[in-house]
């Protein structure tokens, strides 16, 4: 009986994590470069000879899987907007200082001169974080090279750095809850010199709202079935206790 209850409780926790992931996907349906979350439910361990079941759903420190399909490309005409093509990811500095990867290409220059994405992550170049000097214009070429026209100087564009573009091909990568891709177990991806970007464009979210709504309904129904399993276990337990109380 205990195993049945543990199994049902494990299912309920898994469905709650799935519902949270679906809700997060729907909330980010219009977020630039967002990759839809797919919760991994294989973190179930049997301990104590199978007497105890421990189920771990993803937490803020853990990672989930992600849908790697490309989102729709939208032309913006903005010089600092770039859309990565194919299996190309932009290297950025995560909040913990480690190197991570994103498809978000709405770049902007902070007051300090640091190049960052629209969600505040510092963009990495060939030798570290990219810092740009004051310029009257900035442009990014297809290979990721960044050119500027210095303020008050020669009008000829000068290449100052290059975006670090990486490919996940052949590497084990996972998506974190911050929407950044990382190498599983730590480490960094090598620069992909063949990686390209499309200037003046952005890649939209790859969330399919119709599919997300269907997934939410299916998950809710499955949650109800699992909840009924716990109710059935309770009824059987009460029935067994009633039999034990019968007069001899």
C-alpha positions as CSV (number, residue, x, y, z in Angstrom):
1,X,0.0,0.0,0.0
2,X,2.8,2.4,0.9
3,X,4.4,1.8,-2.5
4,X,1.1,2.7,-4.3
5,X,0.9,5.9,-2.3
6,X,4.5,6.8,-3.0
7,X,4.0,6.1,-6.7
8,X,0.9,8.3,-6.9
9,X,2.7,11.1,-5.0
10,X,5.6,10.8,-7.4
11,X,3.2,11.2,-10.3
12,X,1.5,14.2,-8.8
13,X,4.9,16.0,-8.3
14,X,5.9,15.2,-11.9
15,X,2.6,16.6,-13.2
16,X,3.0,19.8,-11.1
17,X,6.5,20.3,-12.6
18,X,5.1,19.7,-16.1
19,X,2.3,22.2,-15.6
20,X,4.8,24.8,-14.4
21,X,6.9,24.2,-17.5
22,X,3.9,24.5,-19.8
23,X,2.8,27.7,-18.1
24,X,6.3,29.1,-18.4
25,X,6.3,28.3,-22.1
26,X,3.0,30.0,-22.7
27,X,4.2,33.1,-20.8
28,X,7.3,33.3,-23.1
29,X,5.5,32.7,-26.3
30,X,6.6,36.2,-27.5
31,X,10.1,36.2,-25.9
32,X,12.9,36.7,-28.4
33,X,14.9,33.5,-28.9
34,X,13.0,31.5,-26.3
35,X,13.3,27.7,-26.4
36,X,10.3,25.8,-25.0
37,X,11.0,23.8,-21.8
38,X,10.5,20.1,-21.7
39,X,10.7,18.7,-18.1
40,X,12.7,15.6,-17.7
41,X,11.0,13.0,-15.5
42,X,13.6,10.3,-15.3
43,X,15.1,11.4,-12.0
44,X,13.4,8.7,-9.9
45,X,15.5,6.7,-7.5
46,X,14.6,3.6,-5.4
47,X,16.4,3.6,-2.1
48,X,16.4,1.2,0.9
49,X,16.0,-1.9,-1.2
50,X,13.0,-0.4,-3.1
51,X,11.1,0.5,0.1
52,X,11.4,4.2,-0.5
53,X,10.8,6.1,-3.7
54,X,12.4,9.5,-4.1
55,X,11.3,11.7,-7.0
56,X,13.1,14.9,-7.8
57,X,11.5,17.4,-10.1
58,X,13.7,20.2,-11.6
59,X,14.6,23.0,-9.2
60,X,16.1,26.4,-9.8
61,X,19.6,24.9,-9.7
62,X,18.8,22.1,-12.0
63,X,18.1,22.0,-15.7
64,X,15.4,20.8,-18.1
65,X,15.4,19.7,-21.6
66,X,14.4,22.0,-24.4
67,X,12.8,22.0,-27.8
68,X,15.7,22.8,-30.2
69,X,13.6,23.6,-33.3
70,X,14.1,27.1,-34.7
71,X,11.7,30.0,-34.2
72,X,10.4,32.3,-36.9
73,X,12.8,35.0,-38.1
74,X,11.5,38.6,-38.0
75,X,13.1,41.4,-39.8
76,X,13.7,44.5,-37.6
77,X,16.2,46.6,-39.5
78,X,18.0,47.4,-36.3
79,X,21.8,47.2,-36.7
80,X,22.4,45.5,-33.3
81,X,19.7,42.8,-33.9
82,X,21.1,39.4,-35.0
83,X,19.4,36.1,-35.6
84,X,21.6,33.0,-35.4
85,X,21.3,30.6,-38.3
86,X,21.2,26.9,-38.1
87,X,22.8,25.3,-35.1
88,X,24.5,28.5,-34.0
89,X,24.4,29.9,-30.5
90,X,25.7,33.2,-29.1
91,X,28.0,32.9,-26.1
92,X,27.1,35.1,-23.1
93,X,28.1,35.4,-19.5
94,X,25.6,33.9,-17.1
95,X,24.6,35.4,-13.7
96,X,27.1,33.1,-12.0
97,X,30.0,34.2,-14.2
98,X,30.1,31.0,-16.3
99,X,29.8,30.9,-20.0
100,X,26.4,29.9,-21.4
101,X,24.7,30.2,-24.8
102,X,21.6,31.8,-26.1
103,X,19.6,32.4,-29.3
104,X,18.5,35.9,-28.1
105,X,20.0,38.4,-30.4
106,X,18.5,41.8,-29.4
107,X,21.8,43.3,-28.5
108,X,22.4,46.7,-26.9
109,X,25.3,48.7,-25.5
110,X,25.2,49.4,-21.8
111,X,26.3,52.8,-20.5
112,X,29.6,51.3,-19.5
113,X,30.2,50.2,-23.1
114,X,29.6,46.5,-22.5
115,X,27.6,44.7,-25.2
116,X,24.7,42.7,-23.7
117,X,21.5,41.0,-24.7
118,X,18.1,42.3,-24.1
119,X,17.8,40.3,-20.9
120,X,21.1,41.7,-19.5
121,X,23.6,38.9,-20.2
122,X,27.0,40.1,-21.3
123,X,28.0,39.0,-24.8
124,X,31.3,37.1,-25.2
125,X,33.8,37.8,-27.9
126,X,37.0,36.2,-29.1
127,X,38.9,37.1,-25.9
128,X,36.2,37.6,-23.3
129,X,33.3,40.0,-22.7
130,X,32.9,42.6,-25.4
131,X,33.3,46.3,-24.5
132,X,32.9,48.8,-27.3
133,X,34.4,52.3,-27.3
134,X,32.1,55.3,-28.0
135,X,31.0,55.2,-31.7
136,X,28.8,57.0,-34.0
137,X,27.6,53.7,-35.6
138,X,27.9,50.0,-35.0
139,X,27.3,47.2,-37.4
140,X,27.6,43.4,-37.2
141,X,28.5,41.3,-40.3
142,X,27.3,37.8,-41.2
143,X,30.3,36.1,-39.6
144,X,29.8,38.0,-36.3
145,X,32.4,40.7,-36.8
146,X,31.6,43.9,-35.0
147,X,32.6,47.1,-36.8
148,X,32.3,50.7,-35.5
149,X,32.8,54.2,-36.8
150,X,34.6,56.1,-33.9
151,X,33.1,59.3,-32.7
152,X,34.9,62.3,-34.2
153,X,37.3,60.1,-36.1
154,X,37.7,58.6,-39.5
155,X,34.4,57.5,-41.1
156,X,35.9,54.2,-42.2
157,X,34.4,51.3,-40.2
158,X,36.9,49.5,-38.0
159,X,36.5,45.9,-36.8
160,X,36.9,45.8,-33.0
161,X,35.8,42.3,-32.0
162,X,33.8,39.3,-33.1
163,X,30.9,37.6,-31.5
164,X,31.7,34.2,-30.1
165,X,29.4,31.8,-32.0
166,X,29.2,28.2,-30.9
167,X,27.7,25.0,-32.2
168,X,26.2,22.3,-30.0
169,X,26.9,19.5,-32.6
170,X,28.7,16.6,-30.9
171,X,28.3,18.2,-27.4
172,X,26.0,17.2,-24.5
173,X,24.2,20.4,-23.7
174,X,21.2,21.2,-21.5
175,X,18.9,24.2,-21.1
176,X,18.7,25.9,-17.7
177,X,15.7,27.5,-16.2
178,X,17.2,30.9,-17.1
179,X,16.7,30.0,-20.8
180,X,20.5,29.6,-21.3
181,X,22.2,26.6,-22.8
182,X,25.1,25.0,-21.0
183,X,27.5,22.1,-21.4
184,X,26.3,19.3,-19.1
185,X,28.7,19.0,-16.2
186,X,30.4,22.3,-16.9
187,X,32.8,23.5,-19.5
188,X,32.5,25.6,-22.6
189,X,31.9,25.1,-26.3
190,X,34.6,26.0,-28.8
191,X,34.0,28.9,-31.1
192,X,32.4,27.9,-34.4
193,X,34.2,29.8,-37.1
194,X,31.6,28.7,-39.6
195,X,28.8,30.1,-37.6
196,X,26.7,32.9,-39.2
197,X,24.1,35.4,-38.2
198,X,21.5,37.4,-40.0
199,X,21.8,41.1,-39.2
200,X,18.8,43.3,-38.7
201,X,16.6,40.4,-37.7
202,X,15.5,38.5,-34.6
203,X,14.4,34.9,-34.0
204,X,11.1,34.6,-32.2
205,X,10.1,32.0,-29.6
206,X,9.5,28.5,-30.8
207,X,6.5,27.9,-28.5
208,X,3.5,26.5,-30.3
209,X,0.6,27.9,-28.3
210,X,-1.9,25.4,-29.7
211,X,0.2,22.5,-28.7
212,X,0.9,24.1,-25.3
213,X,-2.9,24.4,-24.6
214,X,-3.4,20.7,-25.6
215,X,-0.5,19.6,-23.4
216,X,-2.0,21.6,-20.5
217,X,-5.3,19.9,-20.8
218,X,-3.8,16.4,-21.1
219,X,-1.5,17.1,-18.1
220,X,-4.5,18.2,-16.0
221,X,-6.5,15.1,-16.9
222,X,-3.5,12.9,-16.1
223,X,-3.1,14.7,-12.8
224,X,-6.7,14.0,-11.9
225,X,-6.2,10.2,-12.7
226,X,-3.2,10.1,-10.4
227,X,-5.1,11.9,-7.7
228,X,-7.8,9.3,-7.9
229,X,-5.2,6.7,-7.4
230,X,-4.3,8.2,-4.1
231,X,-8.0,8.2,-3.2
232,X,-8.3,4.6,-4.1
233,X,-5.3,3.7,-1.9
234,X,-7.0,5.6,1.0
235,X,-10.3,3.7,0.4
236,X,-8.5,0.3,0.4
237,X,-6.5,1.2,3.5
238,X,-9.8,2.1,5.3
239,X,-11.4,-1.1,4.1
240,X,-8.5,-3.1,5.5
241,X,-8.7,-1.3,8.8
242,X,-12.4,-2.0,9.0
243,X,-11.8,-5.7,8.6
244,X,-9.3,-5.7,11.4
245,X,-11.9,-4.1,13.7
246,X,-14.6,-6.9,13.1
247,X,-15.5,-8.7,16.3
248,X,-14.0,-12.3,16.5
